[in-house]
Amino acid sequence: MANPEVVLITKADCHLCEDARDAVERVTSALGLGWTEQQVDELPELRERYAEEIPVVLVNGVQRDFWKIDETRLERVLQRLLHD
């Protein structure tokens, strides 16, 4: 089974996004996973969809958290996907 795809959606000049990057990095690193970042500033369709919820974490295309990333919840979701 493929590793879960973790995507953090951010925007420029966003202090919550900095915290979210740190949280996603801690969780994914501990599990040996990678992650990617997409900025709404560069992708209008993301800006339209997530404008009021930035930062947003998607796992396998499903929104799992926004604003303040709950590391425990993210780890639980990823662990479940890794072991299913």
C-alpha atoms as an extended CHARMM CRD file, in Angstrom:
* protein
*
        84  EXT
         1         1  MET       CA              0.0000000000        0.0000000000        0.0000000000  PROA      1               0.0000000000
         2         2  ALA       CA              1.2280000000        3.4980000000       -0.8450000000  PROA      2               0.0000000000
         3         3  ASN       CA              2.0550000000        5.9600000000        1.8860000000  PROA      3               0.0000000000
         4         4  PRO       CA             -0.6240000000        8.5430000000        2.6440000000  PROA      4               0.0000000000
         5         5  GLU       CA             -0.3390000000       11.7720000000        0.6770000000  PROA      5               0.0000000000
         6         6  VAL       CA             -0.1040000000       14.7160000000        3.0860000000  PROA      6               0.0000000000
         7         7  VAL       CA             -0.6290000000       18.2010000000        1.6630000000  PROA      7               0.0000000000
         8         8  LEU       CA             -0.5090000000       21.4310000000        3.6390000000  PROA      8               0.0000000000
         9         9  ILE       CA             -2.3420000000       24.3250000000        2.0110000000  PROA      9               0.0000000000
        10        10  THR       CA             -0.9540000000       27.7130000000        3.0460000000  PROA      10              0.0000000000
        11        11  LYS       CA             -0.7560000000       31.3510000000        2.0120000000  PROA      11              0.0000000000
        12        12  ALA       CA              1.8900000000       34.0380000000        2.2300000000  PROA      12              0.0000000000
        13        13  ASP       CA              2.2860000000       36.0810000000        5.4280000000  PROA      13              0.0000000000
        14        14  CYS       CA              0.3540000000       33.6140000000        7.5700000000  PROA      14              0.0000000000
        15        15  HSD       CA              1.5980000000       33.0370000000       11.1150000000  PROA      15              0.0000000000
        16        16  LEU       CA             -0.7110000000       30.0340000000       11.5430000000  PROA      16              0.0000000000
        17        17  CYS       CA              0.8600000000       28.5200000000        8.4260000000  PROA      17              0.0000000000
        18        18  GLU       CA              4.3030000000       28.6400000000       10.0370000000  PROA      18              0.0000000000
        19        19  ASP       CA              2.9810000000       26.7400000000       13.0490000000  PROA      19              0.0000000000
        20        20  ALA       CA              1.2110000000       24.2810000000       10.7480000000  PROA      20              0.0000000000
        21        21  ARG       CA              4.4230000000       23.5900000000        8.8050000000  PROA      21              0.0000000000
        22        22  ASP       CA              6.1990000000       22.7640000000       12.0430000000  PROA      22              0.0000000000
        23        23  ALA       CA              3.3630000000       20.5010000000       13.2180000000  PROA      23              0.0000000000
        24        24  VAL       CA              3.0830000000       18.6030000000        9.9280000000  PROA      24              0.0000000000
        25        25  GLU       CA              6.8550000000       18.2010000000        9.7630000000  PROA      25              0.0000000000
        26        26  ARG       CA              7.0300000000       16.8020000000       13.3100000000  PROA      26              0.0000000000
        27        27  VAL       CA              4.2590000000       14.2640000000       12.7200000000  PROA      27              0.0000000000
        28        28  THR       CA              5.3280000000       13.1100000000        9.2700000000  PROA      28              0.0000000000
        29        29  SER       CA              9.0160000000       12.9040000000       10.2060000000  PROA      29              0.0000000000
        30        30  ALA       CA              8.2320000000       10.7360000000       13.2190000000  PROA      30              0.0000000000
        31        31  LEU       CA              6.3610000000        8.3490000000       10.9060000000  PROA      31              0.0000000000
        32        32  GLY       CA              8.9440000000        8.4240000000        8.1280000000  PROA      32              0.0000000000
        33        33  LEU       CA              6.5810000000       10.1630000000        5.7070000000  PROA      33              0.0000000000
        34        34  GLY       CA              6.9520000000       13.1010000000        3.3750000000  PROA      34              0.0000000000
        35        35  TRP       CA              4.5510000000       15.9450000000        2.7400000000  PROA      35              0.0000000000
        36        36  THR       CA              4.0580000000       18.7520000000        0.2530000000  PROA      36              0.0000000000
        37        37  GLU       CA              2.8680000000       22.3330000000        0.4720000000  PROA      37              0.0000000000
        38        38  GLN       CA              0.6090000000       24.2310000000       -1.8900000000  PROA      38              0.0000000000
        39        39  GLN       CA             -0.0060000000       27.9570000000       -1.6150000000  PROA      39              0.0000000000
        40        40  VAL       CA             -3.4080000000       29.4370000000       -2.3940000000  PROA      40              0.0000000000
        41        41  ASP       CA             -1.5830000000       32.5180000000       -3.6810000000  PROA      41              0.0000000000
        42        42  GLU       CA             -0.4370000000       30.4150000000       -6.6540000000  PROA      42              0.0000000000
        43        43  LEU       CA             -3.5850000000       28.3160000000       -7.1770000000  PROA      43              0.0000000000
        44        44  PRO       CA             -6.8560000000       30.2640000000       -7.5150000000  PROA      44              0.0000000000
        45        45  GLU       CA             -9.0140000000       27.1240000000       -7.2180000000  PROA      45              0.0000000000
        46        46  LEU       CA             -7.5080000000       26.4320000000       -3.7810000000  PROA      46              0.0000000000
        47        47  ARG       CA             -7.9460000000       30.0600000000       -2.7180000000  PROA      47              0.0000000000
        48        48  GLU       CA            -11.6270000000       29.8780000000       -3.6610000000  PROA      48              0.0000000000
        49        49  ARG       CA            -12.1920000000       26.5670000000       -1.8470000000  PROA      49              0.0000000000
        50        50  TYR       CA            -10.1520000000       27.1550000000        1.3490000000  PROA      50              0.0000000000
        51        51  ALA       CA             -9.9480000000       30.9600000000        1.6720000000  PROA      51              0.0000000000
        52        52  GLU       CA            -11.3350000000       31.1510000000        5.2170000000  PROA      52              0.0000000000
        53        53  GLU       CA             -9.7300000000       27.9730000000        6.5760000000  PROA      53              0.0000000000
        54        54  ILE       CA             -6.0080000000       28.4150000000        5.8640000000  PROA      54              0.0000000000
        55        55  PRO       CA             -3.8720000000       26.5550000000        6.8030000000  PROA      55              0.0000000000
        56        56  VAL       CA             -5.5050000000       23.2690000000        5.7970000000  PROA      56              0.0000000000
        57        57  VAL       CA             -4.1410000000       19.7230000000        5.9880000000  PROA      57              0.0000000000
        58        58  LEU       CA             -5.3190000000       17.1940000000        3.4180000000  PROA      58              0.0000000000
        59        59  VAL       CA             -4.5940000000       13.4860000000        3.7360000000  PROA      59              0.0000000000
        60        60  ASN       CA             -5.2250000000       11.5430000000        0.5600000000  PROA      60              0.0000000000
        61        61  GLY       CA             -7.3000000000       14.4720000000       -0.6840000000  PROA      61              0.0000000000
        62        62  VAL       CA             -9.5440000000       14.6300000000        2.3950000000  PROA      62              0.0000000000
        63        63  GLN       CA             -9.5130000000       17.7260000000        4.6120000000  PROA      63              0.0000000000
        64        64  ARG       CA             -8.3790000000       16.6130000000        8.0670000000  PROA      64              0.0000000000
        65        65  ASP       CA             -7.7220000000       19.8700000000        9.8990000000  PROA      65              0.0000000000
        66        66  PHE       CA             -7.5280000000       23.6410000000        9.4890000000  PROA      66              0.0000000000
        67        67  TRP       CA             -6.3320000000       26.7790000000       11.3150000000  PROA      67              0.0000000000
        68        68  LYS       CA             -4.5050000000       25.0890000000       14.1930000000  PROA      68              0.0000000000
        69        69  ILE       CA             -3.2440000000       21.6410000000       13.2940000000  PROA      69              0.0000000000
        70        70  ASP       CA             -3.9150000000       19.0030000000       15.9380000000  PROA      70              0.0000000000
        71        71  GLU       CA             -0.7850000000       16.8500000000       15.8630000000  PROA      71              0.0000000000
        72        72  THR       CA             -2.3760000000       14.0010000000       17.8150000000  PROA      72              0.0000000000
        73        73  ARG       CA             -5.3060000000       13.7870000000       15.4240000000  PROA      73              0.0000000000
        74        74  LEU       CA             -3.0280000000       13.9450000000       12.3630000000  PROA      74              0.0000000000
        75        75  GLU       CA             -0.7920000000       11.2150000000       13.7520000000  PROA      75              0.0000000000
        76        76  ARG       CA             -3.8200000000        9.0260000000       14.5120000000  PROA      76              0.0000000000
        77        77  VAL       CA             -5.1650000000        9.4260000000       10.9650000000  PROA      77              0.0000000000
        78        78  LEU       CA             -1.7920000000        8.6310000000        9.4120000000  PROA      78              0.0000000000
        79        79  GLN       CA             -1.1640000000        5.6660000000       11.6960000000  PROA      79              0.0000000000
        80        80  ARG       CA             -4.5420000000        4.2150000000       10.7900000000  PROA      80              0.0000000000
        81        81  LEU       CA             -3.8090000000        4.5870000000        7.0650000000  PROA      81              0.0000000000
        82        82  LEU       CA             -0.3660000000        3.0550000000        7.4400000000  PROA      82              0.0000000000
        83        83  HSD       CA             -1.7070000000        0.0030000000        9.2420000000  PROA      83              0.0000000000
        84        84  ASP       CA             -4.9070000000       -0.6470000000        7.2770000000  PROA      84              0.0000000000
